[in-house]
Each structure stands twice: as C-alpha cells, then as structure tokens.
Amino acid sequence: MVAGRLTVLGAEEVEYPVTIGPGLLDEALPRFLSERGTARTAVITTENLAPIYGESLAARLPGGFPITIPDGEQHKHLGTVHSIYESLLAYGADRSTVVVALGGGVLGDTAGFAAATFMRGLPLVQVPTSLLAMVDASIGGKVGVDLPQGKNLVGAFHDPIAVFADTFTLETLPPEEFRSGMAEVIKSALVDDPDLIDHLNQFGADPIDEVIERAAAVKVAIVEEDRTEQNIRAYLNLGHTFGHALEVLSGYAWRHGEAVAVGLVAAVRLSELLKVCERGLAETVEGTLVRLGLPVRYTGYAPEDLWQAMQVDKKWQAGNARFVLLRAPGKPVVQDNIPADAVLTVLRSLQQ
C-alpha cells in the first residue's frame, strides 16, 4: 500500500484520517500535529517501546514529552490510568495537550481512556505499533480498562483526531504478537471480507500492507454505520465472548489474539450446533487459524468456569446470553437467549 494513503472515517459529526503505511512516524505525524497548531504533546507508550520509538518521537513532536507505563494486559486497570493522570499533571498538561497513544491494543485502550477522562477530554492520536492494534483496536474510538471481573468493563467512546499506523514498527514486533494479531485479521475477514480468507490461505500475511488495509477497511465501514455499537458494530465481537473468558480465567496469560482464535472456532461450532450455518464451516475456520500458527483448543479450565466468566460480557442484556454467530463467511448475526447447554457442549468439544 502506498505510504500515507488516507481513509476517512466519518460517523455523525466525527471525521478523522486513518493512515496506514511505512515511515509515518518520521514525517506525516509530526507534520499533522504542527499544521493543527499543537503546542504540547504527551507521548504515552510502554516501557519496552519508549527506548525504541517513544523517546525519539516525543523529541520530534511539538512540545513533546514521554510518559511510560508497564507492558501487559495485567496493567490495563484504573491504577495505571491514575499514574498517567499524575504524569500529565506533573508535565503541566492542559485541555489543549494532545495525547499520542504509541503502542499495541492494551496501550491504546489505556492511554485513550486517560485522554477521554483527564480534564473531561484531551485530543487523542492513536499510533498503533502491533498488527492487532492496526487492524482493530486503534480504529473506532473505543477506549477503556479492565476490572478483575472482566475485560473493558470501564470505558468510553473517545474518537481520536487521527490514526497513524506506521508499518515499519512491525519489524520490531515479536513473532508471537504478530501471530496473535492475525486472529483479528481472520475475524475481520469472516465478518465482511470472505475473499480475504482465500488470500490468507494462499499467501498468508503477504503483502502485509494490503492485509492490514483490507482488515481495517472492514472495521471502518462498520464503525461509520454504527459508531456506538447500537447494532452491527457488535459483529466485530465475533469470537470475543469466548476469548475474553479465557483471558480473564488465565489472568491474561493468554494473549488476546490467541484467545480470540479459540473463540472464533467456538463461535462457529456454536453456529453449526444451533443450525445457523452449514456443517463444515468450523473445520474451514480451524484450518485457516492453524495454518497461521494460532491455537484452536484450550486446556486447564473447566467449561463451567468459562461459562461463568461470560456472565459479565458487555453484549449480554437483561441477563440474556447474546453471541455473535455466523450464517456464512461475511454473514454474521447476533443471537439472543443462547442455551447454556449448547455453549457448554461447544466448550467441552474444544478441551484438549
């Protein structure tokens, strides 16, 4: 994909550029902030990324200063947000200070929530450095943190003023994190780009810029139509009800993408069991996931405990079990009142 290619994401009165390509941290991002008249920039990043990208980026941005937080989902909580508040105050940040969230999905969610709530809201630029964040987490304005009971239970919709996905940063992404991100690519393909599944089966993640662009385009199109998840944006949670339960029970030892991979298989198996889709689709989805190095089974947790962990899923309403299912690739559907015995049957079938 050509560097600097622009996709406009518009929803109601909200409109911002989503730019994907190599080298964006060097010129495009500093130019964007300078042209909008930014005076102060808080670059929030992780302890691992600060010496690689964060400190040098802060030095290139208008009035830039770095704020670092620990790596890992286990630090995605209100205590970390409070530490960001303290750092912003120490640097004299005000409501005109722009927050640049530089990192993966966890960093983007946490820094984004701090930006949404500090002084009732600071301008936010999402700069995803992981594949998962580039194709999913950085787009759409969802920000938030976890509670011990479940993922993303405290959060807000806080749209960024821009998204810059510099694909050069993937060169320093650990292979296991890259594979984890491919689960979100496969999810996007199942939701609204079935031809991308064929591409992944033939060529894997090559060329990566094209794969990112196509997966991100699925999310952009859905968010444009349903910014605050009143309807079809729920489709983007395909596999996530199962996946989030695995993450919570494991104390986040499971990577998000790996848990979602198992969740995708579970969601399609549930679709088959409930006769929402034809038999054989789950086997096809499993094959793609395995081909890209992702897990399709779990061990160490009782199905009943996973079911219990699902009770705090945000998609459920009035105690009714709601799951995103698939009628076919590219045809998701949200179904209510799923019986517990059907979910438990699927969970037992995926135990190693």
VEXDREN-2710 file (C-alpha; in Angstrom, 1 decimal):
% VEXDREN-2710
k/r/px/py/pz
1/MET/0.0/0.0/0.0
2/VAL/1.2/3.5/-0.8
3/ALA/2.6/5.3/2.2
4/GLY/0.2/8.0/3.5
5/ARG/-2.9/6.6/1.8
6/LEU/-5.9/8.1/3.5
7/THR/-9.1/6.5/4.6
8/VAL/-11.7/9.0/6.0
9/LEU/-13.7/7.6/8.9
10/GLY/-16.9/9.5/9.4
11/ALA/-19.7/9.0/11.9
12/GLU/-22.3/11.7/12.6
13/GLU/-20.2/14.8/13.3
14/VAL/-17.0/12.8/13.7
15/GLU/-14.4/12.6/11.0
16/TYR/-10.7/11.7/11.2
17/PRO/-8.0/10.3/8.9
18/VAL/-6.8/6.7/9.2
19/THR/-3.4/6.5/7.5
20/ILE/-1.6/3.2/7.0
21/GLY/1.9/2.9/5.6
22/PRO/5.7/2.8/6.3
23/GLY/7.6/5.7/7.8
24/LEU/4.7/7.7/9.1
25/LEU/6.3/8.5/12.5
26/ASP/9.1/10.3/10.7
27/GLU/7.2/13.0/8.8
28/ALA/3.5/12.5/8.5
29/LEU/2.6/12.5/12.2
30/PRO/4.9/15.5/13.2
31/ARG/3.6/17.4/10.2
32/PHE/-0.1/16.7/11.1
33/LEU/0.4/18.0/14.7
34/SER/2.3/21.0/13.6
35/GLU/-0.3/22.0/11.0
36/ARG/-3.1/21.8/13.5
37/GLY/-1.1/24.2/15.8
38/THR/-0.4/21.8/18.6
39/ALA/1.7/23.3/21.4
40/ARG/2.1/20.3/23.8
41/THR/2.2/16.6/23.1
42/ALA/2.1/13.8/25.6
43/VAL/3.5/10.6/24.0
44/ILE/2.2/7.7/26.2
45/THR/3.9/4.4/25.5
46/THR/5.2/1.3/27.2
47/GLU/8.4/0.7/29.0
48/ASN/9.5/-1.6/26.1
49/LEU/8.7/0.8/23.4
50/ALA/10.0/4.0/25.0
51/PRO/13.6/3.5/24.1
52/ILE/12.8/2.1/20.6
53/TYR/10.3/4.7/19.4
54/GLY/8.8/6.7/22.3
55/GLU/11.6/9.0/23.4
56/SER/12.7/9.9/19.9
57/LEU/9.1/10.5/18.7
58/ALA/8.5/12.8/21.7
59/ALA/11.6/14.8/20.7
60/ARG/10.2/15.3/17.2
61/LEU/6.7/16.4/18.2
62/PRO/5.6/19.9/19.2
63/GLY/6.3/20.4/23.0
64/GLY/6.7/16.6/23.2
65/PHE/7.2/14.8/26.5
66/PRO/7.1/11.0/27.1
67/ILE/5.0/9.1/29.7
68/THR/5.7/5.4/30.1
69/ILE/3.5/2.7/31.6
70/PRO/4.2/-1.1/32.2
71/ASP/3.6/-3.6/29.4
72/GLY/0.8/-6.2/29.5
73/GLU/-2.9/-6.6/29.9
74/GLN/-2.4/-7.2/33.7
75/HIS/-1.6/-3.4/33.9
76/LYS/-4.7/-2.4/32.0
77/HIS/-6.6/-1.1/35.1
78/LEU/-7.5/2.2/36.8
79/GLY/-4.3/2.2/38.8
80/THR/-2.3/2.7/35.6
81/VAL/-4.8/5.4/34.4
82/HIS/-4.2/7.2/37.7
83/SER/-0.5/7.1/37.2
84/ILE/-1.0/8.7/33.7
85/TYR/-3.1/11.5/35.3
86/GLU/-0.3/12.1/37.8
87/SER/2.3/12.4/35.0
88/LEU/0.1/14.7/32.9
89/LEU/-0.3/17.0/35.9
90/ALA/3.5/16.9/36.6
91/TYR/4.2/18.0/33.0
92/GLY/1.6/20.8/33.2
93/ALA/-0.8/19.3/30.6
94/ASP/-4.0/21.2/29.9
95/ARG/-7.0/20.6/27.7
96/SER/-5.1/21.6/24.6
97/THR/-2.4/19.0/25.2
98/VAL/-2.6/16.2/22.5
99/VAL/-2.2/12.7/23.7
100/VAL/-0.3/10.3/21.3
101/ALA/-1.0/6.7/22.2
102/LEU/2.0/4.8/20.9
103/GLY/1.8/1.0/21.3
104/GLY/-0.5/-2.0/21.0
105/GLY/-4.1/-2.5/21.8
106/VAL/-3.7/-2.5/25.6
107/LEU/-1.7/0.7/25.5
108/GLY/-4.1/2.4/23.1
109/ASP/-7.1/1.4/25.3
110/THR/-5.5/2.6/28.5
111/ALA/-3.9/5.8/27.2
112/GLY/-7.1/6.5/25.3
113/PHE/-9.2/6.2/28.4
114/ALA/-6.9/8.5/30.3
115/ALA/-7.2/11.0/27.4
116/ALA/-11.0/10.7/27.4
117/THR/-11.3/11.4/31.1
118/PHE/-8.4/13.8/32.1
119/MET/-9.9/17.3/32.4
120/ARG/-13.0/15.9/30.7
121/GLY/-11.2/15.0/27.5
122/LEU/-7.9/15.7/25.6
123/PRO/-7.3/15.3/21.9
124/LEU/-6.1/11.8/21.1
125/VAL/-3.9/10.4/18.2
126/GLN/-3.7/6.6/18.0
127/VAL/-0.4/5.3/16.8
128/PRO/-0.7/1.5/16.8
129/THR/2.6/-0.5/16.7
130/SER/1.1/-4.0/16.8
131/LEU/-0.8/-5.8/14.0
132/LEU/-3.8/-6.3/16.3
133/ALA/-4.0/-2.6/17.1
134/MET/-3.5/-1.6/13.4
135/VAL/-6.4/-3.6/12.1
136/ASP/-8.8/-3.3/15.1
137/ALA/-8.1/-1.6/18.4
138/SER/-6.9/1.8/17.2
139/ILE/-9.9/2.4/15.0
140/GLY/-13.4/3.3/16.2
141/GLY/-12.9/5.3/19.4
142/LYS/-13.4/2.5/22.0
143/VAL/-11.2/3.1/25.0
144/GLY/-11.2/1.5/28.4
145/VAL/-9.7/-0.7/31.1
146/ASP/-10.4/-4.0/32.8
147/LEU/-11.8/-4.9/36.2
148/PRO/-11.0/-8.1/38.0
149/GLN/-14.3/-9.5/36.9
150/GLY/-13.8/-8.9/33.2
151/LYS/-12.3/-7.0/30.2
152/ASN/-13.1/-3.5/29.2
153/LEU/-15.9/-3.0/31.8
154/VAL/-14.8/0.6/32.4
155/GLY/-14.6/2.7/29.3
156/ALA/-15.9/5.3/26.9
157/PHE/-16.2/6.3/23.3
158/HIS/-13.5/8.8/22.6
159/ASP/-12.7/9.3/18.9
160/PRO/-9.1/10.1/18.0
161/ILE/-8.3/13.1/15.8
162/ALA/-6.2/10.8/13.7
163/VAL/-4.8/7.3/13.4
164/PHE/-1.3/6.7/12.0
165/ALA/-0.3/3.1/11.6
166/ASP/3.4/3.0/10.7
167/THR/4.0/-0.5/9.3
168/PHE/7.8/-0.1/9.9
169/THR/7.1/-0.7/13.6
170/LEU/6.0/-4.2/12.8
171/GLU/9.7/-5.0/12.2
172/THR/10.3/-5.0/16.0
173/LEU/7.1/-6.8/16.9
174/PRO/7.8/-10.3/18.4
175/PRO/6.6/-13.1/16.1
176/GLU/4.1/-14.4/18.7
177/GLU/2.5/-10.9/18.9
178/PHE/2.3/-10.8/15.1
179/ARG/0.6/-14.2/15.0
180/SER/-1.8/-13.0/17.7
181/GLY/-2.8/-10.0/15.6
182/MET/-3.6/-12.4/12.7
183/ALA/-6.6/-13.6/14.7
184/GLU/-8.2/-10.2/14.4
185/VAL/-7.4/-10.2/10.6
186/ILE/-9.2/-13.5/10.3
187/LYS/-12.1/-12.2/12.4
188/SER/-12.5/-9.2/10.1
189/ALA/-12.4/-11.5/7.0
190/LEU/-15.2/-13.7/8.5
191/VAL/-17.3/-10.6/9.3
192/ASP/-17.2/-8.9/6.0
193/ASP/-14.4/-9.9/3.6
194/PRO/-14.6/-13.6/2.7
195/ASP/-12.2/-13.3/-0.2
196/LEU/-9.5/-12.3/2.4
197/ILE/-9.8/-15.8/3.9
198/ASP/-8.9/-17.2/0.5
199/HIS/-5.9/-14.8/0.3
200/LEU/-4.7/-15.8/3.8
201/ASN/-4.9/-19.5/2.9
202/GLN/-2.9/-19.0/-0.3
203/PHE/-0.4/-16.3/0.7
204/GLY/-0.5/-15.9/4.5
205/ALA/0.1/-12.3/5.6
206/ASP/1.8/-11.2/2.4
207/PRO/1.7/-8.4/1.4
208/ILE/1.2/-7.1/4.9
209/ASP/0.2/-3.6/3.9
210/GLU/-2.7/-5.0/1.8
211/VAL/-3.8/-7.4/4.5
212/ILE/-3.9/-4.6/7.1
213/GLU/-5.7/-2.2/4.7
214/ARG/-8.4/-4.8/4.0
215/ALA/-8.9/-5.9/7.6
216/ALA/-9.0/-2.2/8.8
217/ALA/-11.5/-1.4/6.0
218/VAL/-14.0/-3.8/7.5
219/LYS/-13.9/-2.1/10.8
220/VAL/-14.0/1.4/9.2
221/ALA/-17.1/0.6/7.2
222/ILE/-19.0/-0.9/10.3
223/VAL/-18.0/1.9/12.6
224/GLU/-19.1/4.5/10.1
225/GLU/-22.6/3.0/10.2
226/ASP/-22.7/2.2/13.9
227/ARG/-20.3/4.3/15.9
228/THR/-21.6/3.5/19.5
229/GLU/-22.4/-0.2/19.0
230/GLN/-26.1/0.0/18.9
231/ASN/-26.4/-2.5/16.1
232/ILE/-24.0/-4.0/13.6
233/ARG/-20.8/-2.9/15.4
234/ALA/-21.4/-5.9/17.7
235/TYR/-20.4/-8.1/14.8
236/LEU/-16.8/-7.1/15.4
237/ASN/-17.0/-9.1/18.7
238/LEU/-17.2/-12.4/16.8
239/GLY/-15.3/-14.9/19.0
240/HIS/-14.7/-12.4/21.7
241/THR/-17.2/-13.6/24.3
242/PHE/-15.4/-16.9/24.4
243/GLY/-12.0/-15.3/24.1
244/HIS/-12.5/-12.7/26.9
245/ALA/-13.5/-15.5/29.2
246/LEU/-10.2/-17.4/28.5
247/GLU/-8.2/-14.2/29.1
248/VAL/-9.9/-13.5/32.4
249/LEU/-9.6/-17.0/33.8
250/SER/-5.9/-17.2/32.8
251/GLY/-5.1/-13.9/34.5
252/TYR/-4.3/-12.7/31.0
253/ALA/-1.6/-15.3/30.4
254/TRP/-3.5/-15.9/27.2
255/ARG/-2.7/-13.3/24.6
256/HIS/-5.9/-11.5/23.3
257/GLY/-5.5/-12.8/19.7
258/GLU/-4.8/-16.4/20.8
259/ALA/-7.9/-16.4/23.0
260/VAL/-9.9/-14.9/20.1
261/ALA/-8.6/-17.6/17.8
262/VAL/-10.1/-20.3/20.1
263/GLY/-13.2/-18.1/20.4
264/LEU/-13.7/-18.0/16.6
265/VAL/-13.7/-21.8/16.5
266/ALA/-16.1/-21.8/19.4
267/ALA/-18.5/-19.3/17.8
268/VAL/-18.6/-21.2/14.5
269/ARG/-19.1/-24.5/16.2
270/LEU/-21.9/-23.0/18.2
271/SER/-23.3/-21.7/14.9
272/GLU/-23.2/-25.2/13.5
273/LEU/-24.8/-26.7/16.6
274/LEU/-27.7/-24.2/16.5
275/LYS/-28.1/-24.8/12.7
276/VAL/-27.3/-21.2/12.0
277/CYS/-24.7/-22.2/9.4
278/GLU/-23.9/-25.4/7.4
279/ARG/-21.7/-28.1/8.8
280/GLY/-18.1/-27.8/7.8
281/LEU/-17.6/-24.1/8.3
282/ALA/-15.9/-24.6/11.7
283/GLU/-13.4/-27.1/10.1
284/THR/-12.6/-24.5/7.4
285/VAL/-12.0/-21.7/10.0
286/GLU/-9.9/-24.1/12.1
287/GLY/-7.7/-24.8/9.1
288/THR/-7.0/-21.2/8.4
289/LEU/-6.2/-20.5/12.1
290/VAL/-3.8/-23.5/12.3
291/ARG/-2.2/-22.5/9.0
292/LEU/-1.3/-19.1/10.5
293/GLY/0.1/-20.6/13.7
294/LEU/-2.9/-19.9/16.0
295/PRO/-4.4/-22.2/18.7
296/VAL/-7.8/-23.8/18.3
297/ARG/-8.1/-25.6/21.6
298/TYR/-7.7/-24.8/25.3
299/THR/-6.7/-26.7/28.4
300/GLY/-6.7/-26.1/32.1
301/TYR/-10.1/-24.6/32.6
302/ALA/-13.5/-26.2/33.3
303/PRO/-16.2/-25.3/30.7
304/GLU/-18.5/-24.4/33.6
305/ASP/-15.9/-21.8/34.8
306/LEU/-15.6/-20.3/31.3
307/TRP/-19.4/-20.1/31.1
308/GLN/-19.5/-18.3/34.4
309/ALA/-16.8/-15.8/33.2
310/MET/-19.0/-15.0/30.3
311/GLN/-21.8/-13.7/32.5
312/VAL/-20.3/-10.2/32.6
313/ASP/-19.9/-9.9/28.8
314/LYS/-20.9/-6.4/27.7
315/LYS/-23.0/-7.7/24.9
316/TRP/-25.4/-9.5/27.2
317/GLN/-28.6/-7.7/28.0
318/ALA/-31.0/-8.2/31.0
319/GLY/-29.2/-11.5/31.8
320/ASN/-29.8/-12.9/28.3
321/ALA/-26.9/-14.7/26.7
322/ARG/-26.0/-13.0/23.4
323/PHE/-23.4/-14.3/21.0
324/VAL/-22.2/-13.2/17.6
325/LEU/-22.7/-16.2/15.2
326/LEU/-22.0/-16.8/11.5
327/ARG/-24.5/-17.8/8.9
328/ALA/-21.7/-18.0/6.4
329/PRO/-18.4/-16.1/5.9
330/GLY/-19.4/-12.4/5.6
331/LYS/-22.8/-13.0/7.2
332/PRO/-22.6/-12.5/10.9
333/VAL/-25.7/-12.4/13.2
334/VAL/-26.3/-11.6/16.8
335/GLN/-28.5/-14.2/18.5
336/ASP/-30.1/-13.9/21.9
337/ASN/-31.1/-16.4/24.6
338/ILE/-28.4/-19.0/23.7
339/PRO/-29.0/-22.0/26.0
340/ALA/-26.2/-22.7/28.4
341/ASP/-26.1/-26.4/27.5
342/ALA/-25.3/-25.6/23.9
343/VAL/-22.4/-23.3/24.9
344/LEU/-21.1/-26.0/27.4
345/THR/-21.3/-28.6/24.6
346/VAL/-19.1/-26.5/22.4
347/LEU/-16.6/-25.7/25.2
348/ARG/-16.2/-29.4/26.1
349/SER/-15.5/-30.1/22.4
350/LEU/-12.6/-27.7/22.4
351/GLN/-10.9/-29.0/25.5
352/GLN/-7.6/-30.7/25.0
END
